[in-house]
């Protein structure tokens, strides 16, 4: 039995595809003529968008052909999705050489800014390799106009410890690679003998300059205790993850812990004696909870030995008070002025807070005079104590908790730190490990260390294609004297033009606060007294200046025609 299949082409309502398309065009033209506003979209174009809007959905507007974000009418043609992105107009002109650099994201509080992601670049590419740098949307480039600092021939002093420096220039850094044995040895001797080397303003051929390469080696040297090659001993704050799984035979050996602490105490005392006799300009004590910066008299505008501790806790400050250490909290403003005792000495933050709480407690006495003391609930002793401690606990682990110790109290602080049991971690990867001592000069029990340096040739995208961008990366605990020495050296080798990105160890940025100065020091006298501290005279001149950066530190530096622009 044959099945009859209906023929739709003979049906009266059937229309061929060309006829349907013609009807749609007529319908669109008729509805477009009926629309009164010329910029309003035709009805067939608006109806599909009205349904999701009524349902509460948000649609992203389709870009018009007139440009991104431009309002085009219905006559404006749609943008070709297959067009080359390179044909779009440039937003801004190409920045000068070395200015377009990647900006690091702000690290979390009191964490190492040289995170593992920063180290991947160093681990993956060997020396001398050429890398093509692809554009990344997560980074922001900056130009000279973005740096709001005033022009100067010198940088402001920066007392924070850097974990990484990235210098870029239009001129190569090949002179910094593969130092000869004689040049390396000469650089070590120059450092040990504190030889003063003054380079010319501009070096024509840096790769052939033996003096430049020896001075570069001299600028990378620092001294460390303890020295354990398999453990990263800086930074110590937030370093548990990097130390996890490392061998630590002293963690369960009490005898070995006593030996390590005994050697550390000898080295610490040696450093302080060098500082007191102005043979060492400054040094750092890096514990797993806080960092201490000791500075010799004459540096940072102070005529006394100073020690800054950051961050601190209420427990640490209370322990220091119990040991008789007089200190102040420079970033805590006590009602705009300091209260003084009858003897004329200024009160510390904790003492003033205790007095104010006592005054508050005594203020309830007027209730007894009125005879309503039984109807008012008086705070109990525990509530008063908790309120008293709240003010100090709120600033714990914050930059505002930085503590300043001056003069003879720094020696009391030395003994306190040597005998403080909480100075060393009792559990975790850092258990039993003494704090790290960092110094620009040699001291008893110290080990000479050298910062890691390598140059990389990076391809960056430009208007005319790709161009060579040369970079020099320095990693390690970079102290203030090394930063100044390197900038002086690169100013000569790169003909007065380079840019730099600096990665500070965040807990040490607060060391740049301006301390109260009792009297203005004579620079000539200061330099004469610190002549044998092991620093170049220009570096000593910079470190003797009063800090200006506050709680921040240098993060971007641009040198153009021997003039610095910087951003913190």
C-alpha positions in Angstrom: 0.0 0.0 0.0 1.6 3.2 -1.1 1.6 6.2 1.3 0.6 9.6 0.1 3.1 12.3 1.0 1.6 15.8 1.0 3.4 18.3 -1.2 4.0 21.5 0.8 5.0 23.4 -2.3 1.4 23.3 -3.6 -0.1 24.4 -0.3 -1.7 27.9 -0.5 0.2 29.1 2.6 3.6 27.8 1.5 6.1 30.5 0.5 9.5 30.0 -1.1 12.6 31.1 0.9 13.4 34.1 -1.3 9.8 35.3 -0.8 10.1 35.0 3.0 13.3 37.0 3.0 11.6 39.7 0.9 8.7 39.9 3.3 11.1 40.3 6.2 12.9 43.2 4.5 9.6 44.9 3.7 8.5 44.5 7.3 11.8 45.9 8.6 11.6 49.0 6.3 8.0 49.7 7.2 8.7 49.5 11.0 11.8 51.6 10.6 9.9 54.3 8.8 7.2 54.3 11.5 9.8 54.8 14.3 9.9 58.5 15.2 13.3 58.9 16.9 16.1 58.5 14.4 18.5 56.9 16.8 16.0 54.3 18.3 16.6 50.8 17.1 13.9 49.2 14.9 11.3 47.0 16.6 12.6 43.7 15.4 16.0 44.6 16.9 14.5 45.7 20.3 12.2 42.8 20.9 14.8 40.1 21.5 16.5 42.4 24.2 13.2 43.2 26.0 12.5 39.6 27.2 15.8 39.1 29.2 15.5 42.6 30.6 12.0 41.9 31.8 13.4 38.7 33.4 16.0 40.7 35.4 19.0 39.8 33.2 21.7 42.3 32.4 23.1 42.4 28.8 26.3 43.9 27.8 25.8 46.5 25.0 27.2 45.5 21.6 30.1 47.7 20.5 29.2 50.1 17.7 31.5 50.6 14.7 32.1 54.2 15.6 34.6 53.1 18.3 34.6 51.5 21.7 31.9 52.9 23.9 30.6 55.2 21.1 26.9 55.6 20.5 26.1 54.7 16.9 22.7 54.7 15.2 21.1 51.8 13.3 22.8 52.9 10.2 26.2 52.3 11.7 27.7 49.0 10.6 28.7 46.3 13.0 32.4 45.8 13.8 34.0 42.9 11.9 34.8 40.2 14.5 37.5 38.8 12.2 39.4 42.1 11.9 43.0 42.1 13.1 43.3 43.5 16.6 46.7 45.1 15.6 44.8 47.5 13.3 43.0 49.2 16.2 44.3 52.7 17.0 46.9 53.1 19.8 45.6 54.5 23.0 48.9 56.3 23.8 52.2 56.8 22.2 55.0 54.4 22.9 56.8 55.2 26.2 60.5 56.0 26.3 63.0 53.3 26.6 62.9 51.4 29.9 59.8 53.1 31.2 57.1 50.4 30.4 57.7 48.0 33.2 55.6 45.5 35.1 54.2 46.7 38.4 54.1 44.2 41.2 51.0 43.7 43.2 51.0 45.0 46.7 52.1 42.1 49.0 50.1 41.2 52.0 51.1 42.7 55.3 54.3 41.3 56.8 54.9 38.7 54.0 57.9 38.4 51.8 57.3 40.5 48.7 59.7 38.1 46.8 57.1 35.4 46.5 57.5 32.1 44.6 55.9 33.6 41.5 58.7 36.2 41.4 61.3 33.4 41.6 59.9 31.4 38.7 61.4 33.9 36.3 64.8 33.3 37.7 64.5 29.5 37.8 63.2 28.9 34.3 65.6 31.0 32.3 69.3 30.5 32.4 71.8 33.3 32.1 72.2 35.0 28.7 68.9 33.7 27.3 66.6 35.8 25.2 63.0 35.9 26.3 60.0 37.2 24.4 57.9 39.2 26.8 54.2 38.7 26.1 51.7 41.5 27.1 49.8 40.7 30.2 46.6 42.5 31.2 47.2 42.0 35.0 50.2 44.3 35.0 50.1 48.1 34.6 52.9 50.1 32.8 54.0 53.4 34.1 55.7 56.4 32.5 57.6 59.3 33.8 54.4 61.4 34.2 53.0 58.8 36.6 55.8 59.3 39.1 54.8 62.2 41.4 58.2 62.9 42.9 60.3 65.9 42.4 63.4 65.7 40.3 66.7 65.2 42.2 70.2 64.1 41.6 70.1 61.7 44.6 67.5 59.2 45.9 66.0 59.6 49.4 67.5 57.2 52.0 65.6 53.9 52.2 66.2 51.8 55.4 64.0 48.9 54.3 65.6 45.6 53.2 64.9 44.7 49.6 64.4 41.1 48.4 64.7 41.8 44.7 65.8 44.6 42.3 65.0 44.6 38.6 66.9 47.2 36.6 66.0 47.8 32.9 67.8 49.9 30.3 68.2 50.4 26.6 71.9 49.5 27.0 73.0 45.9 27.7 74.2 44.6 31.0 76.5 42.0 29.5 79.4 43.6 31.5 77.8 42.1 34.7 78.1 38.5 33.4 80.9 36.0 34.0 83.4 38.0 35.9 87.0 36.8 35.6 88.7 35.1 38.5 91.0 38.1 39.0 88.1 40.6 38.9 86.1 38.6 41.5 89.2 38.4 43.8 89.9 42.1 43.4 86.3 42.9 44.3 86.5 40.8 47.5 89.7 42.5 48.5 88.2 46.0 47.8 85.3 45.1 50.1 87.4 43.7 52.9 89.7 46.7 52.8 86.9 49.2 52.3 88.6 50.6 49.2 86.9 53.8 47.9 86.3 53.5 44.2 85.0 56.5 42.3 83.8 55.7 38.7 83.7 58.3 35.9 80.3 59.9 35.1 80.0 57.8 32.0 81.8 54.7 30.9 82.1 54.4 27.1 82.6 50.6 26.9 81.4 49.0 30.2 82.3 45.5 29.1 86.0 46.4 28.8 86.1 48.2 32.2 87.8 46.1 34.7 87.3 48.7 37.4 83.5 48.6 36.8 83.3 44.9 37.1 85.4 44.8 40.3 83.3 47.5 41.9 80.2 45.6 40.9 81.5 42.5 42.7 82.3 44.7 45.7 78.7 46.1 45.8 77.2 42.6 46.1 78.9 41.5 49.3 77.2 41.2 52.7 77.8 39.3 55.9 75.5 36.8 57.5 75.1 34.7 60.7 74.2 31.9 61.0 75.1 30.5 57.6 73.3 27.4 56.6 73.5 26.9 52.8 70.4 24.6 52.7 68.1 27.0 54.5 66.8 30.4 53.4 67.8 32.6 56.3 66.1 35.8 55.0 63.4 36.7 55.3 62.4 35.0 58.5 58.9 36.5 58.9 56.4 34.3 57.0 59.2 31.9 55.9 57.7 28.7 57.4 56.4 27.5 54.1 59.8 27.9 52.4 61.6 26.1 55.3 59.1 23.3 55.5 60.7 19.9 54.8 64.3 21.2 55.2 66.7 19.3 57.5 67.0 20.9 61.0 68.9 18.5 63.3 68.8 21.1 66.1 64.9 21.1 66.4 64.9 18.1 68.8 68.4 18.5 70.2 68.6 20.8 73.2 72.3 20.6 73.4 72.8 21.7 69.8 70.3 24.5 70.3 72.4 25.8 73.2 75.5 25.7 71.1 73.8 27.6 68.3 72.5 30.3 70.7 75.9 30.6 72.4 77.6 31.3 69.0 74.8 33.7 68.0 75.2 35.7 71.3 78.9 36.1 70.6 78.2 37.3 67.1 75.4 39.7 68.2 77.7 41.2 70.9 80.5 41.6 68.4 78.2 43.5 66.1 77.0 45.8 68.8 80.6 46.6 69.9 81.5 47.5 66.3 78.4 49.7 66.1 79.2 51.4 69.4 82.8 52.2 68.2 81.4 53.4 64.8 83.2 50.7 62.9 79.9 49.3 61.7 77.2 51.7 60.4 74.1 49.5 61.1 72.9 45.9 61.2 69.6 44.0 61.3 68.4 41.3 63.6 65.7 39.2 61.8 63.6 37.0 64.0 60.6 34.9 63.0 58.2 37.5 64.6 59.9 40.9 64.2 63.0 42.7 62.8 65.3 45.0 64.7 67.4 47.8 63.0 70.4 49.0 65.0 72.0 52.3 63.7 75.2 54.0 64.8 75.1 57.5 66.2 75.2 60.0 63.4 73.0 58.1 61.0 69.4 59.2 60.2 70.0 62.5 61.9 70.3 61.0 65.4 73.2 61.8 67.7 72.6 58.6 69.7 72.6 54.9 68.9 69.0 53.9 67.9 67.2 50.7 67.5 63.8 50.3 65.8 61.7 47.1 66.3 58.8 46.2 64.0 56.3 44.7 64.3 55.7 44.4 68.0 53.1 43.0 70.3 51.7 44.0 73.7 53.5 41.0 75.3 56.9 42.0 73.9 56.4 45.6 75.0 55.4 44.6 78.4 58.4 42.3 78.7 60.7 45.2 77.7 59.1 47.5 80.3 59.7 44.8 83.0 63.4 44.7 82.0 63.6 48.5 82.5 64.0 49.3 78.8 62.8 52.9 78.1 61.2 53.1 74.7 58.7 55.1 72.7 56.1 54.5 70.0 56.9 57.2 67.4 53.7 56.6 65.3 51.3 56.8 68.2 50.0 60.3 68.8 48.8 60.8 72.4 46.1 63.5 72.0 48.4 65.7 70.0 51.0 66.0 72.8 53.0 64.0 75.3 52.1 64.1 79.0 55.0 64.6 81.3 55.6 63.4 84.8 56.7 65.6 87.7 60.3 64.8 87.0 59.9 66.2 83.5 60.3 62.9 81.6 57.7 62.0 78.9 55.5 59.1 79.5 55.3 56.1 77.2 52.1 55.1 75.5 51.2 52.4 78.0 51.9 54.6 81.0 49.7 57.4 79.7 46.9 55.0 78.8 47.1 53.6 82.4 46.8 57.1 83.8 43.8 57.9 81.6 42.1 54.7 82.7 42.7 55.5 86.3 41.2 58.9 85.8 38.1 57.2 84.2 37.8 54.9 87.2 38.0 57.8 89.7 35.4 59.7 87.8 32.7 57.4 89.3 33.4 59.0 92.7 31.0 61.8 92.0 28.1 59.3 91.9 28.7 58.6 95.6 28.3 62.3 96.4 24.9 62.3 94.7 23.9 59.1 96.5 23.1 57.1 93.4 26.1 54.9 93.2 23.9 51.8 94.0 21.7 52.5 90.9 24.6 52.7 88.5 26.4 49.6 87.4 30.1 50.3 87.9 32.5 48.4 85.6 34.3 45.6 87.4 38.0 45.2 87.6 38.1 42.7 84.7 36.2 45.1 82.3 38.6 47.9 83.2 41.6 45.7 82.5 40.3 44.5 79.2 39.5 48.0 78.1 43.0 49.0 79.1 44.6 46.2 77.1 42.4 46.8 74.1 44.2 50.0 73.0 47.6 48.2 72.9 46.3 45.0 71.3 44.7 46.9 68.4 48.0 48.0 67.0 49.8 44.6 67.4 51.5 43.3 64.3 50.9 46.7 62.5 53.4 49.3 61.4 52.1 51.6 64.1 53.5 49.2 66.7 57.1 50.1 65.8 59.2 50.7 68.9 62.1 53.2 69.2 65.0 52.6 71.7 67.7 55.2 72.0 71.1 55.6 73.7 72.2 53.4 76.6 68.8 51.6 76.5 70.0 49.9 73.3 72.6 48.0 75.4 69.8 46.9 77.8 67.9 45.8 74.7 70.9 43.7 73.6 70.9 41.8 76.9 67.2 41.5 76.7 67.2 39.9 73.2 70.1 37.5 74.2 68.1 36.2 77.2 64.6 36.4 75.6 63.3 32.9 75.3 60.5 33.9 72.9 63.1 35.1 70.4 63.4 31.6 69.0 60.5 29.6 67.7 59.7 26.5 69.8 57.7 24.7 67.0 57.5 24.6 63.3 60.2 24.7 60.6 62.1 27.5 62.4 62.2 25.8 65.8 65.5 26.2 67.6 67.0 28.4 64.8 68.6 31.6 66.1 67.7 34.9 64.5 69.5 36.1 61.3 72.1 38.8 61.7 72.7 40.9 58.6 75.6 43.4 58.4 77.4 45.4 55.7 80.8 44.7 57.4 82.5 41.7 58.8 81.9 40.6 62.4 82.8 37.7 64.6 81.3 34.4 63.4 80.0 36.0 60.2 80.1 34.4 56.8 80.6 36.4 53.6 77.7 36.1 51.2 77.2 37.5 47.7 73.9 38.7 46.2 72.7 36.9 43.1 72.9 38.8 39.9 72.1 37.9 36.3 71.3 39.8 33.1 68.4 38.9 30.7 67.6 40.2 27.2 63.8 40.6 27.0 61.8 41.2 23.8 59.1 43.9 24.4 56.3 44.9 22.0 56.7 48.3 20.4 55.0 50.2 17.6 57.4 49.0 15.0 57.3 45.4 16.2 59.7 44.1 18.9 62.6 45.8 20.5 65.4 44.7 22.9 65.0 45.5 26.5 67.9 44.7 28.7 67.5 43.9 32.4 69.6 43.1 35.4 68.1 41.2 38.3 69.6 41.3 41.8 68.1 38.9 44.5 68.9 38.4 48.2 68.8 40.6 51.3 69.6 43.9 49.7 70.5 46.4 52.4 70.5 50.2 52.1 74.3 50.5 51.4 74.1 48.0 48.5 71.1 49.7 46.9 72.9 53.1 46.9 76.2 51.5 45.6 74.4 49.7 42.8 72.5 52.9 41.7 75.8 54.8 41.7 77.5 52.1 39.6 74.6 51.8 37.1 74.5 55.5 36.7 78.0 55.4 35.2 77.6 52.1 33.3 74.2 53.0 31.7 75.1 56.6 30.8 72.8 58.1 33.3 69.6 56.4 32.2 67.8 53.3 33.6 64.7 52.3 35.5 64.2 50.0 38.4 61.5 48.1 40.2 62.2 47.5 43.9 60.6 44.7 46.0 60.8 45.6 49.8 60.5 43.2 52.7 57.2 44.8 54.0 57.8 44.6 57.8 61.0 46.8 57.3 59.3 49.6 55.4 58.4 51.3 58.6 62.1 51.9 59.4 61.8 54.9 57.1 59.8 57.0 59.6 61.2 60.3 60.6 62.3 60.2 64.2 62.3 63.2 66.6 65.7 65.0 66.4 67.0 66.8 69.4 69.6 68.8 67.6 70.9 69.3 64.1 74.2 67.3 63.5 77.2 68.7 61.7 77.6 66.5 58.6 81.4 67.0 58.5 81.8 65.8 62.1 79.6 62.8 61.4 81.6 61.8 58.4 84.8 62.2 60.2 83.7 60.0 63.1 82.3 57.3 60.7 85.2 57.3 58.3 86.2 53.7 59.2 82.7 52.2 59.1 83.4 50.6 55.7 81.0 52.7 53.5 81.7 54.9 50.5 81.6 58.6 51.4 78.7 59.2 49.1 76.8 56.3 50.7 77.6 57.6 54.2 76.3 61.0 53.1 73.0 59.5 52.1 72.5 57.3 55.2 73.2 60.3 57.4 70.1 62.1 56.0 66.8 62.3 57.9 64.4 59.7 56.4 61.5 61.1 54.4 59.6 58.1 53.1 57.5 57.5 56.3 55.9 54.1 56.5 56.6 53.4 52.8 59.7 52.6 50.8 61.0 53.1 47.3 59.2 50.9 44.7 59.9 52.5 41.3 62.9 54.5 40.3 63.6 56.2 36.9 66.9 57.9 36.1 66.9 60.1 33.0 69.9 62.3 32.1 71.3 61.7 35.6 68.1 63.0 37.2 66.1 60.7 39.5 62.3 60.3 39.6 61.0 57.9 42.2 57.7 56.6 43.6 57.1 54.9 46.9 
